């Protein structure tokens, strides 16, 4: 696949009761995740997005602290990827963003995400 067809993105993932895997690097037993409703996860992300957009917080710093994805250790960076490599809603949202733009909340089987396209 040529790099011209690839995008690069960072994300913040909040897992919830409906997530396919109810454990993460910061919640290995899944105790918090199992008690987090989808609605609560969405509310958290909406507040985080507001803080990032308003300049109160930086995307990579929030991702490092709060994301349930192991990419948190890289500030949420997922690297480059092409079509067919991510869950469809995640892929579509990323390809529809401009570089530097942050998505609204995106739902996947993994949980709910904020995505920032970086390339």
Beta strands, then each sheet from edge to edge (+ up, - down):
strand 1: 7-14
strand 2: 77-81
strand 3: 106-108
strand 4: 111-117
sheet 1: 2+ 1- 4+ 3-
end
